């Protein structure tokens, strides 16, 4: 296939040093522009009218001319990563995979072939797969570092490694910012990670989406006016002014375009003006124009003083011109690292010059694929890159000259905040030491989350109306089937059946809550990964938003069934029946919400919900009394969610003591003696009376409501105790939902 690569490179040794890269003008951060606008409002002579000078002139630093102080120094950040290695335990059977995520256990044919050629021949080679193998590089503020390679080359894995999304126990090597290791809290405060998928609430507008992101991420001391100004400035920076009042949209609702959606996704993560911005293939799925606009946005973000690191797949020539540094990967190894402008010289020195009329990125990827399919793999390119790097460093390229920080990391962050960076949770006065894990207190997070969820839910009323319709239709069917039950043995038995079906229906109709969190799951993971809000705030706001619809559903079901069926108890009985229905909805909603936090698949979740609810109904005490349940299953009886509301409404119906459900000759009902003539029944009653010594006439009450309760083994708890236990189940499941989020929403690979 290919010509042999020379062992020595005299042409590189004699090559003249490339000219220094032209310095790009640094735009001030938007927060700094806002600061100047605020100052100009107080003092008209403090700056340009309209703020246009902020784009052209160097901005004054707080603290006057104190050049010797930390604030007066030039602020510069350098993210350096050295010899990064990461491997996972491979599956024995290959499974189809996609993308560059490099997830554990996913083998691609290309990666299998590469591992066979280049993996280290150790004892674990057959059982482990190397995703990163000695990756080294750097990124500086004001620059875009792009990671490029074919699918499965390790692009997303490298981004995850730099963004602290891989466990430090699994990742070998060092990642430092200004020479200091990044801790979890610091990187959460000064960084943002934009996932490949656009994870947004569909019924919020662009302006609302960014406004809620500002409430979550901007410093708590920033005034609402300045937060709104930041949102409007960001909308202009992202080129979204025309779509500001358009909803995001989804499959059923028309909204913004794909390119605009991608820019909104980026905006939600850069609202706090992060120092480090990581993006996983932000141009994936976009046309060339939309992709170019997205990278132009990243260019402006970098020029505002941020380090932008992104993976990218086959960029156009225009996009390549916006990138400062490029890393080409193949099978987890570096085959090129440097300025994109060096690609023609690099491949020419390797012996494969880039044709003048061909895209440099496409040529590089095609050549890498050709080597990957060769017997030697990409080893020649990897070896050439190491030699080329040594020669390249030896000639002291001024653009890549080593840089030693003059400030510690905390000092640099403090100075950056003072110059206008809106680091999440920081004190706007510029104290990095006062950075908090979260930008807002607990109650503010709950307020914002509740408001956002309520708006998104209110704009999709069809979901609640369908659920309300299902409850009303079910209630109407029950009301007609069990219409005006009498006080007879059959009436008592039919009441038991009505309550069993009614209470279990409450739980089954809650199954539609299963997809609610599953649809928001990845939005939640993205927002909590970098400390937008607490998980406890999300759980409580979720409960608050879901409760009012449950009240409406409970009242609708109670009014539909209570009076039509002819239940007893009057106003107090109706009130308790409504509360029991509400408690059942509350417990069922909590149970389904908890399962949605444990099971991330809708169909599996529905299967599990239906099966468990069926078991709850089986052991509720309706089909078989408690004293008849085998001892090895009795524990399930007490775990049954249907048991407690079922027993509660039974006591509400039968516990008054004044109603009689079996009188005299009615005791023969539901038996072969029911067909006897009334005269014969009367003589049998007389014989029984003489035998027992108790007079039993045709109208003598034989069984009261309390006797019915004893027959049904409903004697352990009172009705209010059953109500409290049912409500407690709802709170318990929401507590378990919280723990499922804590344990199951880890964003780090192992």
N, C-alpha and C positions, 0 to 999 in steps of 0.2 A: 504494500500500500504506500508506504511513505518512504521518503528518502531518510537515510540515517542522519541523526543529529550529531554534529561535530562535538568532540569532547572538549575542545577549547574554542574560545570565542575572541580571537584577536581583534575582529572588527568592532566588538563591543568595547574592548579596552581602549581603542583609539577613537572611539566615537566622541564627538564634541558634546559637551554638556548641553542639554536642551535649555532654551531660554526660559527665564522665570515665568511662571504663569501670571498673567495679568491679574492684578488685585481687583476683586469685585467690590463695588461700593456697598457698604454695610447700611441697610435700612434700620432705623431704630425700631425697637419692639413697639407693638401697638400700645402696650401699657404706658410706655414712656411718652408716646404721642398724646395719650389721654391725660397724662400728668401735665404736659405742657398746655393742653387745651384748658384744663382746669385752672392752671396758673394764669393763663391769658384772660380768663373770665374775671379774675380778681384784679389783675394789673394789666391793662391793655397794652402797656408798653413792654411787657415781658416777652413778647414773641410776635411772629408773623400773624397777620390776620388770616383766618382760614386754616392755619396750621400747615401751610405748604412748605414753610421753611424747615419743618421737622424732617422732611424727606431729603433736603439738600445740605443742611448744615449739621455739623457735629453738635450734639446737644450738651448743655451744661450739666455737670454732675452735682448732685447734692453735696453740700459741704464746701462750696466755693472753690478756691484754687489750691486746696490741700492735695497737691500732687504726691506728696510723700506718704499720705495715708493710704489705707487699703482701698478706699473708695476711688481715689484719684488714679489708681493704676489701670493699665489696660487689662481688661478681663478676657481671659482665653481659657477654653476648656479643650481637653484632649482625652478622648476615650481610646485606650490601648488594650488590645487583647493579644495574648501570647500563648502559642502552642496549645490551642484549645482541642481537647479530645473528648469524644463522647461516643459510647457504644451501648447497644441494648442487646438483650437476650433475644435471639431470633427464633421464630417459629419453625418447626421442622417442615411444615407444608407451606408452600408459597401461596399467598393470597393476592388477588389483584389490588393494587393501590394506586393512588393518584396524587397529584400535587407535589409540592416540595416539602411537605410537613415532616417527612422522615419519621413517622410515628413508629413506636416499638412494635415489632412483630410483623410489619408490612414489607414484603419483599417485592421489588420490581425486577423484571428480567434484566434490565440494564445494570441494576445494582448488584444482582447476583453474579453477573459476569465480571463486573469490576472487582467485587470482593474476592472472587476466585483468583484474579490475576494479581491484585495489589495488597491483599490483606497480609498482615504479619503471620508467618507460619508458627503460631504458638498452639498450646493445647486447647485453647478456647476458640480457635478459628472456626470450628464447625458449629459452635453453639452461640456465638455472638456476632453482631454485625456492627461495623464501625460506621457511624454517621458523620462524625467530624474527626479528622486525622491531622492534627498539628496545624490548625489555622492560626495565622498571625496577621495582624494589621492594625490600623489606627483610623480614627475619624476625629476631625476638629470642628469647632464651632464655626458656623458660616459655610459649611460644606455639606454636600450630599454624598454619602457612601452607599453605592448600590451593589447588591450581591446578585450575581447572575449565574445561571446554569440551567441545564435541562431538568425536567421533572425527576425528582428523586436524588438530585445532586447534593442536597443538604442546605438549600437556601433558608428555608423556614427554620430549620434546626439551628443554624448559626444566629439568626435573628433572635430566636428564643434564648439562646445561650447568652447573648449580649444584654437582653432585656431581663435577665434574672428569672427566666421562666423554666429553667432546668435546675434541679436540685444540685447544690454545690458538692454533695457527696458523690454524685454521678459525673459531674463535669470536671474534667482535669484541665489545668492551665490557669491563667490569671486574666481577669478583666478589671481594669482600673480606670478611674477618672482622675486626671491630674496626679497620677501616681498613687492614688489611694483606693483601696477596695471599697466597693459600693455595698452598703448594708441595705436590708430590705426596706426600712422606713425612708431612708434618703432617696433611694431610686424610685419609690412610689411617689414621693413628693415632687421630684424634678423631672419625671419622665412620663411618657404616654406610649401606649401600644395600640396600633390600629390593626384590627384583624382583617383578614381577606374578605370576609362576608360583611355586608352592610346590615348591621344589627340595630334597628331603630324601631320606635313605636310608629305604626303605620298611620294613625289618625292624628298625629301632631304635625303642625306646620314646621317649616324650616326654622322660622323665628322662635317658635315655642321649644323646639328640640334643643336649639343652642342656648336658649334662656334657661332651661332646666339644667343643662350641663354647667352653665355659669353658676347657678345656685349651688350645685354640688361641689365644684372644683375651685372657684375663686376664693381668695382669702376672706375670712369672716369679717375683717375690719373694713373691707371695701364697701362703699355705700351702694345702695340699689341703683342710683343714677349712674355711677361709674360702671356697674355691672351691665346695665343696659347699653351704655356707650361701648363697652367692650364687645358685646354681642353684635351691635350694628357695625362696628369697625371690622369684626371678623367676617360678617356677611359680605362686606365689600371686598375684603382680602380674598375670600373664596370665590368671588364672582357669582354670588347667589342673590343679588338684589332683586332680580326679576322674579325669582321663585320664593321670596321670603315668606309670603303668605299662602303658599301652596302646601298641601299635606304631603307627607312622605309617600303614602300609598302602599298598596300591596296587590296581590293577585285580583282581589275583588274591588279595589278602589284605585282609580287613576290618580297618580301623583307626579312627583318630579321624575326627571329622566335618570338613566343609569349613572351618567357622569355626575349629575348634580347630587344624586344620592351618595355617591362615593365621596364627594367633597364635604357633604354634611357629616358623614361618618368621621372624616378626618377632623372636621371642625369640633365635634363633640369631645375629641381627645386632645385638642390643642387649645381649648378655651382658656386654660390656665397658663398658656405660653410656656410650655415645658422646655427645659434645657436639652433633654434627650427625647427624640421622637423616633419610635420604631414602627415600621409599617411592613405588613406581610402582603406583598404583591398588590399594591394599591391600584395598578392599572389593569388587573386581570378582568377580562370580560368587557372591556371598553373599546370603542372604536379609536382610531389613531388620534383624532382631534380631541376627544374627551380625555384620553390618556395624556396627551400633551398638556392640556389645561390642568390636570391633576398635578403633574410634575412641576408645572410653573408655580402652582400654589406651594409645593414643597420647596421650590427655589426661594420664594419669598420668605417662607418660614425659616429656612436656613440663614438667610441674610439678616434676619432679625436677631441673630445671636444664638441659634439652636444648632445642635448636632442632629442631622437627619440620616437615619440608617434604614434602608429599605431593600427588600428583595424585589426583583423585577424580571419579567420574562420577555425576551426578544424586544427590547426597546427600539423605537425608530431612530433615525439619524438625528432628528431634532431633539428627541428626549436625551439621547446620548450626549448631546452638546450641553445639556443642563447639569450633567453629573460631574462631580469633582473627582471622586475616587471610585474605582471599580474593582470588585473581586470576582473572578470567574472560578466556579467550583465544578468538580466532577467526582462523583462518588465520595464526597466528603473531603477532598483534597484540593489545594489551591493550584490552579494552572495559570493564573495571571492575577497580579495585584499591582495596581498603579493607576495613573491617570488614563482616562479613555483615549486621550490624544496619543498615548504611547502604544496603542494597540497595533497600528500599521508597522511601526519600527520593531515591535516585539515579534510579530509573526514573520516579518521579513528576515530578522536575524535568525529565527528558527528555521527558515527555509521555505516558508509558505507566505509570500507577500499577499496582502489584501488587494484584490482588484479595485481599480479606481471607481468603478461604477457599482460597487456592491456595499451593502450595509455592513459596517465593521462588526457589529454585534451578531448579526446573522451568520457572517463568515466564521466568527469564532465558535459559535455554537455548532455549526455544521462540521467544522474541523474536529471539535471535541467528540462529537458523535462518531465520526469516522475512526478516530483513535480508539474509542471505547469498544468498537466492534472488531478491532484488530487483535491478534494474538498477544501483543505486548501491552494492550490497554493504554491508559493515559500516562503511564510511567515516564515515557520520554518527555512529555510536556511538563510533568511535575518536576523532574530533574532539571530540565532547562530553566524552569521558573526560578528554582533555587539559585542556580548559577547566575542567571540574569539579574536577580535581586542583589546578589553580592556585588556584582559589577556596577549596578545602578546606584547602590548606596556608596560604593567606593568613589564615584565621580562627584559625589556631593551635590545632588540636585537641590538648588536653593529652595524650590517649592516644597520639598520634603525634608528640609533640614530638621534635625532633632530640636525639640523644644523642652526646656525645663521650666516648670511652673514656679512663679515667684510668690504665689499665695497657696495656702493650704486649701483643701477642698471646701471646708466650711467658710473660709474667708472669701473664696471665689464665688460661692453661692450667695453669701451675704451681699457682696458687691454687685452681683448680677441682679439681685432683688432690688437693691437701692437704685440701680440704673433703670428699673422698670419691669423686670421680669415678674410675672404674677405666679410665683411658685405656689402650688396648692398648699393651703394651710399655713402659709408663712405670714409673718407680721409685715404689713406693707411698709413699715418703717425700715425694713431691710435687715432684720435680725434672723439669720438662718438658724440660729440656735433655738429660736422659738417656734420652729416648724412643728406642726402637729400631724399626727397620723391622718386625721380627718379635718377637712376645712370648716365643718360646721358642727355645732353641738347636736346631741341626739334628737331633741325636739324639733329643730329646724329641718333635719333630714326627714323626719316623719311627715312634717307638714308639706315639704316639697314633693316627696314620693306619693303621698296621698293625693295631692292636687294633680300631679301628672297622670296617675293611674285613673283618677276620676274623669279627667278630660278625655283620655283615650277610650275609656269605657262608654262615656256618654255619647260619643260620636259613632258608636256601633250599637245603637239601641236594639237592633234586630236580635242580637245574642240574648239579651234579657227577655225580650218579648217572646222569643221562641220557648225559652225556659218557663216563662209565666204561662204561656199557652198550654204547655205540656202539663203543668201542675193543675190548671183549671180544668182541662179536659179529663185528667185522671180523677179529679174531685167530682166532676159531673157524672162520670161513669159510676163511681162508687155511690154517689147520691141516688142515682136511679136504680142501681142494683139492690142497694140496701135501704130503699125508701121506706120510711116510717116503720122501723122494726118494733114489734110488739114485745110485751113482757111475758114471754112464754119460754118454755125450755128451748124451742127452736130459736126464738128471738135472742136468748142469752148466747146460744152457740154461734149465731150469726154475728152478734156483736163482737165475740172473740175473733172471728174471721175478719171482720171489718177492721178492727184495730191492728191486727197482725199485718194485714196488707197495707193499711194506711201508713203505719210507722215505717215499714220496710220501703215503701215508695219514697219517703222523704230521703232515704239514703241513696236509693238508685238514681233519683233525679239530680243528686249532687255529683254524679259521675262526669257531668259536662264541665266541671271545674278542672278536670285533669289536664286538658290542653292549655289552660290559661298560663300556668307557670312554665310549661314546656315551651310555649311560644316566647316567653320572656327569659328563658333560662340563660341563653347566651348573651343577651343584653345585660342581664344581672352579672354574669361572669366577667364580661368586659368592664363593667363599671366598678365592680368591687375589686378587680385585680389590682388596681392602682389607687385604691382608697377613696373612691367617690363618696361612699357612704357605708354605714355599718350594716351588717347582715341583720342584726336585731331590728333596725329601723325598717328594713324591707319587710320583715315578717309581720311586724305590728301594723304597718301601713296596708299590707295585703289583707290583714284581718279587718281593719277599719273599713276599707273600700268594699269588701265582700259582705259586710254585715247588713247595711240598709236593704239591699235586694232580698236578703233572706227574710227580713221583717215583712216585706210586701208579699212574698210568696207564702209565708205562714198565714197571714191574714186572708189571702185569697183562698187558700185551701180550707181554712177553718170555716169561713163564711159559706163556702160551697157545700160542705159536708155536714157540719154540726146540726143545723136545724132540719135539713132534709132527711137525714138518717133518723132523727128523733132521739138524740142523745140527751141524757139527763144532767141536772146540775144547775140549770139556769145560767145567770150571768157569771157567777164564780166558776161554774163548770166549763163554760165557754172560754173564759180567760185562761184557766189552767190548760185546757185542750190546745189553745193557741200557743201558750208558752211551751208546752211539750213538743208541738210541731216545730216551733222555732229552735228549740234546743236540739231536736233531731237534725234539722237542716244545718245547724252550727257544728254539731259533732260530725255529721257526714261530710260537710265541706272541709273541715279540718283533716279528717281521715284521708280524703282524696288529695288534698293539698300536700299532705305529708308523703303520700305515695308518689306524687309527681316530683318531689325532691329526691326520691330514692330511685325511681325507675325513669330513665330519660327517653323512653320510647312510648308513643301514644298507644299503639295496638297492644303491646305487652301490658301497659298500664291498665287499659280497659279490661283485658282478660283477667288480670289479678284482682281488680276492683270487683268485677262481677262475681268471681269465684268466692272471694272472702265475704262479700255481703250475703251470698247464698248460705255460707256456713253460719254467719251471724243469725240469719233468720231461722235456720234449722235448729240452732241451740238456744233460741230466744225463750222457749217455754211454751210456744203455741202448738207445735207438732208433737212434742213429747214433754211431759211435765218434768220439773227439776228433779223430783225424787225418782224418776224413771230413767234418767240419763246415766249411762255407765260411769263408774267412778273415775275411769281413766280419761273421760271426756268432760268431766264436770268443770274443769278449769276453763274450757272454751265457753261454757255457759256464762261464766262471770266476766269473760272478755267480750261477750257479744254486745255490740252497740245497740242492737234492736231490743235486747232484754229490758233495759231500764226505761225507755220511753213507753214501751209496750205495757210493762207492769204499772207505770205511772198513770196512763190513761185508763187502764182497767180499774184501778182503785178510784179514780175520779168518777168512773161510771157506776161501779158496783159497791163502792165503800160507804154509801150514805146510810144503809141499814133499813130504810123505810120501804124500799121496793121489793116486791115479791115476784119471783120468776117461775116458780112451780107451785100450783095450787091443786090440791085434791087429786081429781082424776087426771090432771096433767102429768102426774108422775109416771103414768103409763106411756106417755109419748116417747117416741124414739125407741120403742120396744115392740115385740110381737103382740103385746096386749093392747096396743093402741087401736086395733081394729074391733075390739069387743064393744058391744052396745053399752050405752051409758048406764042402763039399769044394772048390767052385770058388773060394771066398774064400781057402781055404788055398793053392791053387795060385797065385793072384794075389799073395798075400803072399810066396810063395817066389820068384816072378819079381821082385818089387820088392826083396827081400833080395839076390838075386844081382846086380841092376842097381846097387844102392847099396853093396854090399859090407858090409852090416850085417844081421845075422840078426834078422828080425822074425817071431816066432811068434804064435799065436792069443792068448797071454796076455802078450805083451810090452807094457809101458807105453809108449804113444805120446805122451800128453799129460798132464802133471801139472797141479796147481792153478795153479802159477806160469805155465805156458803159457796157461792160461785168462785169467789177468790180463793177459798180454801181448796176447792176442787182443782183449781188451776195452779195451786202451790204458789200463790202470790201473797206471801205473808212476811217476808224478811224485811222489806224496806217500805216506809211510807211513801206517799205519792210525791211529796216535796223532796224527800231524799232521792227518789228516782230522778226527779227533775235536775237536782244539783249534780248528781253523778253524770247525767247525760251532758250537761253543760261543761263539767270538768273534763270529760273526754275531749271536747272541742279544744279546750285550752291545752291539754296534754299533747294532742296531735300537732298543734302549732308550735309547741316547745320542741317536739321531736323534729318538726320541719326545720326549725332553726338549726338544730344539731346536724341534720342532714346537709344543710347548706355549708356549715362550718367544715364538716368532714368531707363532703363530696364536691366542693367547689374549689379545690386546689388547682391553681393554674400552672403548676410546675410539673415537668416531666421527671420521672424517676430514673 
